[in-house]
């Protein structure tokens, strides 16, 4: 079967492509820039822009299933590019999929499309959505992207929506690594003496990739599926990484509420330094720490995420030697 993946060169795409190839699919990998060395008989790389309708219709031609992964991830309160890509980009891809006769589209949204501040400490598929204009742009844009997709579903597109939680784990060949993976690398090296308190539901990137495939095979049209892993505190997570790395982990925590109270002072400094780490979005999830119910994905899709310990162990092994994980989209196999 011919399948297409937008954002194929990214973190999630790099882990999804090998799974699709293993299932015997003919894969079209789409990204704005084709990676160097991306040449293998079972993956065809195509340059494409999710904001260009003609580009998307050409890239998706003859595909039966499309996995839409493209997103701009940011912790900023406002970001015009993130808003356009995460909303208009979804509409353009969905319109193109409908126009060329794609059988099903699987959209990788985010847990941030649900309002973590108004959920009462628990999120499932029926929880409040990120409609508050005061929310960070990523949260608002991921919900708006779902709204844009549903308008195309109403016109006849068969699509399923997946909402991963905090994604981490191998393989991550990004430069830089994802935020969570950077923290895990530093913790494994014993470079984190203290950690901000709070926690989050974290999920292995390999499980998200598998969940997307399961959604394509078994998901119900127009339904959301939360792809979570397990709730864990950042202190416990960093100590786990340190243990697998043979180093000492953080010895104490700093209250996220205390740090949050300093955001009015820290945020302007962060903007001067061109970083969004010190922002409301960076701390919001840790402070609210909602429990995510991914039971629907388990029941409908057969989704079974692995343990956090297994992911951290594999991630620390990846940092030490990435060669065994080189089943990349470029076809490198150690």
C-alpha positions as a Markdown table, in Angstrom:
| # | Residue | x | y | z |
|---|---|---|---|---|
| 1 | Unk | 0.0 | 0.0 | 0.0 |
| 2 | Unk | 1.2 | 3.5 | -0.8 |
| 3 | Unk | 1.4 | 5.8 | 2.3 |
| 4 | Unk | 2.6 | 9.3 | 2.6 |
| 5 | Unk | 4.2 | 11.0 | 5.7 |
| 6 | Unk | 4.4 | 14.8 | 6.0 |
| 7 | Unk | 7.2 | 16.0 | 8.3 |
| 8 | Unk | 9.0 | 12.8 | 7.6 |
| 9 | Unk | 12.5 | 14.1 | 8.5 |
| 10 | Unk | 11.5 | 15.2 | 12.0 |
| 11 | Unk | 11.7 | 13.3 | 15.3 |
| 12 | Unk | 8.5 | 11.4 | 15.0 |
| 13 | Unk | 8.8 | 10.9 | 11.3 |
| 14 | Unk | 12.2 | 9.3 | 11.7 |
| 15 | Unk | 10.7 | 6.7 | 14.0 |
| 16 | Unk | 7.5 | 6.2 | 11.9 |
| 17 | Unk | 9.1 | 5.5 | 8.5 |
| 18 | Unk | 10.9 | 2.3 | 9.5 |
| 19 | Unk | 7.7 | 0.8 | 11.0 |
| 20 | Unk | 5.8 | 1.6 | 7.8 |
| 21 | Unk | 8.6 | 0.0 | 5.7 |
| 22 | Unk | 8.6 | -3.1 | 7.9 |
| 23 | Unk | 4.9 | -3.5 | 7.2 |
| 24 | Unk | 5.7 | -3.6 | 3.5 |
| 25 | Unk | 4.3 | -0.2 | 2.5 |
| 26 | Unk | 5.5 | 1.9 | -0.3 |
| 27 | Unk | 6.4 | 5.1 | 1.6 |
| 28 | Unk | 6.5 | 8.7 | 0.3 |
| 29 | Unk | 8.4 | 10.8 | 2.7 |
| 30 | Unk | 7.6 | 14.5 | 2.5 |
| 31 | Unk | 9.5 | 17.4 | 4.0 |
| 32 | Unk | 10.4 | 20.9 | 3.1 |
| 33 | Unk | 14.1 | 19.9 | 2.7 |
| 34 | Unk | 15.0 | 16.3 | 1.6 |
| 35 | Unk | 17.7 | 15.1 | 4.0 |
| 36 | Unk | 21.2 | 14.4 | 2.7 |
| 37 | Unk | 21.7 | 10.7 | 1.8 |
| 38 | Unk | 17.9 | 10.0 | 1.7 |
| 39 | Unk | 18.0 | 7.3 | -0.8 |
| 40 | Unk | 16.5 | 3.8 | -0.5 |
| 41 | Unk | 14.3 | 1.7 | -2.7 |
| 42 | Unk | 11.4 | 1.5 | -0.2 |
| 43 | Unk | 11.2 | 5.2 | 0.6 |
| 44 | Unk | 10.6 | 8.0 | -1.9 |
| 45 | Unk | 11.6 | 11.4 | -0.7 |
| 46 | Unk | 9.6 | 14.4 | -2.0 |
| 47 | Unk | 10.1 | 18.1 | -1.2 |
| 48 | Unk | 6.8 | 19.7 | -0.2 |
| 49 | Unk | 5.4 | 22.6 | 1.7 |
| 50 | Unk | 2.2 | 22.2 | 3.8 |
| 51 | Unk | 1.2 | 25.8 | 3.1 |
| 52 | Unk | 1.3 | 25.2 | -0.7 |
| 53 | Unk | -1.9 | 23.4 | -2.0 |
| 54 | Unk | -0.3 | 22.5 | -5.3 |
| 55 | Unk | 2.7 | 21.0 | -3.6 |
| 56 | Unk | 0.6 | 18.9 | -1.3 |
| 57 | Unk | -1.7 | 17.6 | -4.0 |
| 58 | Unk | 1.3 | 16.5 | -6.0 |
| 59 | Unk | 3.0 | 14.8 | -3.0 |
| 60 | Unk | -0.2 | 13.0 | -1.9 |
| 61 | Unk | -1.2 | 11.7 | -5.3 |
| 62 | Unk | -2.1 | 8.0 | -5.3 |
| 63 | Unk | -1.5 | 7.6 | -1.5 |
| 64 | Unk | -4.0 | 5.5 | 0.4 |
| 65 | Unk | -3.1 | 6.7 | 3.9 |
| 66 | Unk | -1.5 | 10.0 | 4.9 |
| 67 | Unk | 0.2 | 10.6 | 8.2 |
| 68 | Unk | 0.3 | 14.3 | 8.9 |
| 69 | Unk | 3.1 | 15.1 | 11.3 |
| 70 | Unk | 4.1 | 18.6 | 10.4 |
| 71 | Unk | 3.9 | 21.1 | 13.3 |
| 72 | Unk | 5.9 | 24.0 | 14.7 |
| 73 | Unk | 6.5 | 23.3 | 18.4 |
| 74 | Unk | 7.1 | 26.3 | 20.6 |
| 75 | Unk | 6.7 | 27.4 | 24.2 |
| 76 | Unk | 6.1 | 31.0 | 23.2 |
| 77 | Unk | 2.8 | 32.8 | 23.9 |
| 78 | Unk | 2.7 | 34.0 | 20.3 |
| 79 | Unk | 4.3 | 32.8 | 17.1 |
| 80 | Unk | 2.9 | 33.6 | 13.7 |
| 81 | Unk | 4.6 | 30.8 | 11.9 |
| 82 | Unk | 3.4 | 28.2 | 14.5 |
| 83 | Unk | -0.1 | 29.4 | 14.1 |
| 84 | Unk | -0.1 | 29.2 | 10.3 |
| 85 | Unk | 1.6 | 25.8 | 10.1 |
| 86 | Unk | -0.5 | 24.2 | 12.8 |
| 87 | Unk | -3.8 | 25.5 | 11.5 |
| 88 | Unk | -3.7 | 26.5 | 7.9 |
| 89 | Unk | -1.1 | 23.7 | 7.2 |
| 90 | Unk | -3.6 | 21.1 | 8.5 |
| 91 | Unk | -6.3 | 22.5 | 6.3 |
| 92 | Unk | -4.1 | 22.5 | 3.2 |
| 93 | Unk | -3.0 | 18.9 | 3.7 |
| 94 | Unk | -6.6 | 17.8 | 4.5 |
| 95 | Unk | -8.0 | 19.6 | 1.4 |
| 96 | Unk | -5.3 | 18.0 | -0.7 |
| 97 | Unk | -6.0 | 14.5 | 0.7 |
| 98 | Unk | -9.7 | 14.9 | -0.1 |
| 99 | Unk | -9.0 | 16.2 | -3.6 |
| 100 | Unk | -6.7 | 13.4 | -4.6 |
| 101 | Unk | -8.9 | 10.6 | -3.1 |
| 102 | Unk | -6.8 | 9.6 | -0.1 |
| 103 | Unk | -8.6 | 6.8 | 1.8 |
| 104 | Unk | -7.6 | 8.0 | 5.3 |
| 105 | Unk | -5.7 | 10.7 | 7.0 |
| 106 | Unk | -4.1 | 10.3 | 10.4 |
| 107 | Unk | -3.4 | 13.6 | 12.1 |
| 108 | Unk | -0.8 | 13.9 | 14.8 |
| 109 | Unk | -2.2 | 16.6 | 17.0 |
| 110 | Unk | -1.1 | 17.0 | 20.7 |
| 111 | Unk | -2.3 | 16.7 | 24.2 |
| 112 | Unk | -2.0 | 20.5 | 24.3 |
| 113 | Unk | -5.1 | 20.7 | 22.2 |
| 114 | Unk | -6.8 | 20.0 | 25.5 |
| 115 | Unk | -6.8 | 22.7 | 28.1 |
| 116 | Unk | -4.5 | 21.4 | 30.8 |
| 117 | Unk | -5.4 | 24.3 | 33.1 |
| 118 | Unk | -9.2 | 23.7 | 33.0 |
| 119 | Unk | -9.2 | 19.9 | 33.0 |
| 120 | Unk | -9.5 | 19.4 | 36.7 |
| 121 | Unk | -6.4 | 17.3 | 36.9 |
| 122 | Unk | -7.7 | 14.7 | 34.4 |
| 123 | Unk | -7.7 | 14.6 | 30.6 |
| 124 | Unk | -9.6 | 12.2 | 28.4 |
| 125 | Unk | -11.1 | 12.7 | 24.9 |
| 126 | Unk | -14.1 | 14.6 | 26.4 |
| 127 | Unk | -12.1 | 17.1 | 28.3 |
| 128 | Unk | -12.1 | 20.9 | 27.8 |
| 129 | Unk | -10.3 | 22.1 | 24.7 |
| 130 | Unk | -7.7 | 24.8 | 24.3 |
| 131 | Unk | -10.0 | 27.6 | 23.3 |
| 132 | Unk | -8.9 | 30.3 | 25.8 |
| 133 | Unk | -7.1 | 33.1 | 23.9 |
| 134 | Unk | -4.8 | 33.5 | 26.9 |
| 135 | Unk | -3.3 | 30.1 | 26.3 |
| 136 | Unk | 0.2 | 29.7 | 24.7 |
| 137 | Unk | 0.1 | 29.7 | 20.9 |
| 138 | Unk | 1.0 | 26.0 | 20.6 |
| 139 | Unk | -2.0 | 24.9 | 22.7 |
| 140 | Unk | -4.4 | 27.2 | 20.8 |
| 141 | Unk | -3.0 | 26.3 | 17.3 |
| 142 | Unk | -3.2 | 22.5 | 17.9 |
| 143 | Unk | -6.9 | 22.8 | 18.8 |
| 144 | Unk | -7.6 | 25.2 | 15.9 |
| 145 | Unk | -5.8 | 22.7 | 13.6 |
| 146 | Unk | -8.3 | 20.1 | 14.7 |
| 147 | Unk | -11.2 | 22.4 | 14.0 |
| 148 | Unk | -9.8 | 23.0 | 10.5 |
| 149 | Unk | -9.5 | 19.3 | 9.9 |
| 150 | Unk | -13.0 | 18.6 | 11.1 |
| 151 | Unk | -14.4 | 21.0 | 8.5 |
| 152 | Unk | -12.8 | 18.8 | 5.8 |
| 153 | Unk | -14.1 | 15.7 | 7.5 |
| 154 | Unk | -17.6 | 17.2 | 7.2 |
| 155 | Unk | -17.0 | 17.4 | 3.5 |
| 156 | Unk | -16.1 | 13.7 | 3.2 |
| 157 | Unk | -12.5 | 13.1 | 4.3 |
| 158 | Unk | -12.0 | 10.0 | 6.4 |
| 159 | Unk | -9.6 | 11.2 | 9.1 |
| 160 | Unk | -8.5 | 10.1 | 12.6 |
| 161 | Unk | -6.9 | 12.4 | 15.2 |
| 162 | Unk | -4.2 | 11.4 | 17.7 |
| 163 | Unk | -3.0 | 13.4 | 20.7 |
| 164 | Unk | 0.4 | 12.3 | 22.0 |
| 165 | Unk | 1.5 | 13.4 | 25.4 |
| 166 | Unk | 5.1 | 14.4 | 26.2 |
| 167 | Unk | 7.2 | 12.6 | 23.6 |
| 168 | Unk | 10.7 | 11.3 | 24.4 |
| 169 | Unk | 13.0 | 8.4 | 23.8 |
| 170 | Unk | 15.2 | 7.1 | 20.9 |
| 171 | Unk | 15.9 | 7.6 | 18.2 |
| 172 | Unk | 16.4 | 11.3 | 18.2 |
| 173 | Unk | 18.9 | 12.6 | 15.6 |
| 174 | Unk | 17.7 | 16.2 | 15.8 |
| 175 | Unk | 20.1 | 19.1 | 16.2 |
| 176 | Unk | 19.2 | 20.0 | 18.9 |
| 177 | Unk | 17.6 | 17.1 | 20.6 |
| 178 | Unk | 14.0 | 17.5 | 21.8 |
| 179 | Unk | 13.7 | 19.4 | 25.1 |
| 180 | Unk | 12.9 | 16.3 | 27.2 |
| 181 | Unk | 15.7 | 14.3 | 25.6 |
| 182 | Unk | 18.2 | 17.1 | 26.2 |
| 183 | Unk | 17.2 | 17.0 | 29.9 |
| 184 | Unk | 17.6 | 13.2 | 29.9 |
| 185 | Unk | 21.0 | 13.4 | 28.4 |
| 186 | Unk | 22.2 | 15.9 | 31.0 |
| 187 | Unk | 20.6 | 13.9 | 33.8 |
| 188 | Unk | 22.3 | 10.7 | 32.6 |
| 189 | Unk | 25.6 | 12.6 | 32.6 |
| 190 | Unk | 25.1 | 13.8 | 36.2 |
| 191 | Unk | 24.7 | 17.4 | 35.2 |
| 192 | Unk | 21.4 | 18.1 | 36.9 |
| 193 | Unk | 21.9 | 18.7 | 40.7 |
| 194 | Unk | 18.3 | 20.0 | 41.1 |
| 195 | Unk | 15.1 | 19.7 | 39.2 |
| 196 | Unk | 11.8 | 21.7 | 39.0 |
| 197 | Unk | 9.0 | 19.8 | 40.7 |
| 198 | Unk | 5.9 | 18.6 | 39.1 |
| 199 | Unk | 5.4 | 16.0 | 36.4 |
| 200 | Unk | 3.8 | 15.0 | 33.2 |
| 201 | Unk | 2.6 | 12.1 | 31.2 |
| 202 | Unk | 5.5 | 11.0 | 29.0 |
| 203 | Unk | 5.3 | 8.5 | 26.1 |
| 204 | Unk | 8.0 | 6.8 | 24.0 |
| 205 | Unk | 8.3 | 8.2 | 20.5 |
| 206 | Unk | 8.3 | 4.6 | 19.2 |
| 207 | Unk | 4.9 | 4.0 | 20.9 |
| 208 | Unk | 3.5 | 7.1 | 19.3 |
| 209 | Unk | 4.6 | 6.0 | 15.9 |
| 210 | Unk | 3.0 | 2.6 | 16.5 |
| 211 | Unk | -0.2 | 4.3 | 17.8 |
| 212 | Unk | -0.5 | 6.4 | 14.6 |
| 213 | Unk | -0.3 | 3.2 | 12.5 |
| 214 | Unk | -2.9 | 1.5 | 14.7 |
| 215 | Unk | -5.1 | 4.6 | 14.4 |
| 216 | Unk | -4.9 | 4.3 | 10.6 |
| 217 | Unk | -5.9 | 0.7 | 10.8 |
| 218 | Unk | -8.5 | 0.7 | 13.5 |
| 219 | Unk | -9.5 | 4.2 | 14.4 |
| 220 | Unk | -13.0 | 5.6 | 14.0 |
| 221 | Unk | -13.5 | 8.5 | 11.6 |
| 222 | Unk | -13.5 | 11.8 | 13.4 |
| 223 | Unk | -12.4 | 10.4 | 16.7 |
| 224 | Unk | -9.6 | 11.6 | 19.0 |
| 225 | Unk | -7.2 | 9.1 | 20.6 |
| 226 | Unk | -4.9 | 10.1 | 23.4 |
| 227 | Unk | -1.5 | 8.4 | 23.0 |
| 228 | Unk | 0.0 | 8.5 | 26.5 |
| 229 | Unk | 2.6 | 6.6 | 28.4 |
| 230 | Unk | 2.7 | 7.2 | 32.2 |
| 231 | Unk | 2.7 | 10.0 | 34.6 |
| 232 | Unk | 6.1 | 10.6 | 36.2 |
| 233 | Unk | 7.6 | 13.5 | 38.2 |
| 234 | Unk | 10.6 | 15.3 | 36.6 |
| 235 | Unk | 12.7 | 14.5 | 39.7 |
| 236 | Unk | 12.0 | 10.7 | 39.4 |
| 237 | Unk | 12.6 | 10.9 | 35.7 |
| 238 | Unk | 16.0 | 12.5 | 36.0 |
| 239 | Unk | 17.0 | 10.2 | 38.8 |
| 240 | Unk | 16.0 | 7.2 | 36.6 |
| 241 | Unk | 18.2 | 8.6 | 33.8 |
| 242 | Unk | 21.1 | 9.1 | 36.2 |
| 243 | Unk | 20.8 | 5.6 | 37.5 |
| 244 | Unk | 20.9 | 4.1 | 34.0 |
| 245 | Unk | 23.9 | 6.4 | 33.2 |
| 246 | Unk | 25.7 | 5.4 | 36.4 |
| 247 | Unk | 25.8 | 9.0 | 37.8 |
| 248 | Unk | 24.1 | 10.9 | 40.6 |
| 249 | Unk | 20.7 | 12.4 | 40.0 |
| 250 | Unk | 19.1 | 15.5 | 41.3 |
| 251 | Unk | 19.1 | 15.8 | 45.1 |
| 252 | Unk | 16.2 | 18.2 | 45.6 |
| 253 | Unk | 13.4 | 19.9 | 43.8 |
| 254 | Unk | 12.4 | 23.5 | 43.2 |
| 255 | Unk | 8.7 | 24.3 | 43.4 |
| 256 | Unk | 7.3 | 25.1 | 39.9 |
| 257 | Unk | 4.9 | 27.6 | 41.5 |
| 258 | Unk | 7.9 | 29.5 | 42.9 |
| 259 | Unk | 9.5 | 29.6 | 39.5 |
| 260 | Unk | 6.1 | 30.4 | 38.0 |
| 261 | Unk | 5.9 | 33.5 | 40.2 |
| 262 | Unk | 9.1 | 34.8 | 38.6 |
| 263 | Unk | 7.8 | 34.4 | 35.0 |
| 264 | Unk | 7.0 | 38.1 | 34.7 |
| 265 | Unk | 10.7 | 38.8 | 35.3 |
| 266 | Unk | 12.2 | 35.8 | 33.6 |
| 267 | Unk | 10.1 | 35.9 | 30.4 |
| 268 | Unk | 11.5 | 39.2 | 29.1 |
| 269 | Unk | 15.0 | 38.0 | 29.8 |
| 270 | Unk | 14.2 | 34.8 | 27.9 |
| 271 | Unk | 13.0 | 36.8 | 24.9 |
| 272 | Unk | 16.2 | 38.8 | 25.0 |
| 273 | Unk | 18.2 | 35.6 | 24.9 |
| 274 | Unk | 15.8 | 34.2 | 22.2 |
| 275 | Unk | 14.7 | 31.2 | 24.3 |
| 276 | Unk | 11.2 | 30.2 | 25.3 |
| 277 | Unk | 12.3 | 27.9 | 28.1 |
| 278 | Unk | 11.3 | 30.4 | 30.8 |
| 279 | Unk | 7.7 | 30.9 | 29.9 |
| 280 | Unk | 4.2 | 30.1 | 31.1 |
| 281 | Unk | 4.0 | 27.2 | 28.7 |
| 282 | Unk | 7.2 | 25.7 | 29.9 |
| 283 | Unk | 5.9 | 25.4 | 33.5 |
| 284 | Unk | 2.2 | 25.1 | 32.9 |
| 285 | Unk | 2.1 | 21.4 | 32.3 |
| 286 | Unk | 4.3 | 20.7 | 35.3 |
| 287 | Unk | 2.2 | 22.8 | 37.6 |
| 288 | Unk | -1.1 | 21.3 | 36.4 |
| 289 | Unk | 0.3 | 17.8 | 36.0 |
| 290 | Unk | -3.0 | 16.3 | 34.5 |
| 291 | Unk | -3.5 | 12.5 | 34.6 |
| 292 | Unk | -4.0 | 11.4 | 31.0 |
| 293 | Unk | -6.5 | 8.6 | 30.3 |
| 294 | Unk | -5.4 | 6.6 | 27.2 |
| 295 | Unk | -7.8 | 3.8 | 27.8 |
| 296 | Unk | -9.8 | 4.6 | 24.6 |
| 297 | Unk | -6.7 | 4.0 | 22.5 |
| 298 | Unk | -6.1 | 0.7 | 24.3 |
| 299 | Unk | -9.7 | -0.4 | 23.7 |
| 300 | Unk | -10.2 | 0.7 | 20.1 |
| 301 | Unk | -6.7 | 0.4 | 18.7 |
| 302 | Unk | -4.9 | -2.2 | 20.8 |
| 303 | Unk | -2.4 | 0.5 | 21.8 |
| 304 | Unk | 0.1 | -0.7 | 24.5 |
| 305 | Unk | 2.8 | 1.7 | 25.5 |
| 306 | Unk | 6.0 | 0.4 | 27.0 |
| 307 | Unk | 7.3 | 1.3 | 30.5 |
| 308 | Unk | 9.0 | 4.5 | 31.3 |
| 309 | Unk | 12.0 | 2.6 | 32.6 |
| 310 | Unk | 12.4 | 0.8 | 29.3 |
| 311 | Unk | 12.3 | 4.1 | 27.4 |
| 312 | Unk | 14.9 | 5.8 | 29.7 |
| 313 | Unk | 17.2 | 2.8 | 29.6 |
| 314 | Unk | 17.1 | 2.7 | 25.8 |
| 315 | Unk | 17.5 | 6.5 | 25.6 |
| 316 | Unk | 20.6 | 6.4 | 27.7 |
| 317 | Unk | 22.0 | 3.6 | 25.6 |
| 318 | Unk | 21.2 | 5.7 | 22.5 |
| 319 | Unk | 23.2 | 8.6 | 24.0 |
| 320 | Unk | 26.2 | 6.2 | 24.5 |
| 321 | Unk | 26.0 | 4.6 | 21.1 |
| 322 | Unk | 23.4 | 5.7 | 18.5 |
| 323 | Unk | 24.5 | 3.2 | 15.9 |
| 324 | Unk | 22.1 | 0.4 | 16.8 |
| 325 | Unk | 19.2 | 2.9 | 16.4 |
| 326 | Unk | 20.2 | 4.0 | 12.9 |
| 327 | Unk | 17.1 | 2.6 | 11.1 |
| 328 | Unk | 16.5 | 6.1 | 9.9 |
| 329 | Unk | 14.5 | 7.4 | 7.0 |
| 330 | Unk | 17.7 | 7.6 | 5.0 |
| 331 | Unk | 18.0 | 3.9 | 5.2 |
| 332 | Unk | 21.0 | 3.6 | 7.5 |
| 333 | Unk | 21.0 | 0.3 | 9.4 |
| 334 | Unk | 23.8 | -0.3 | 11.8 |
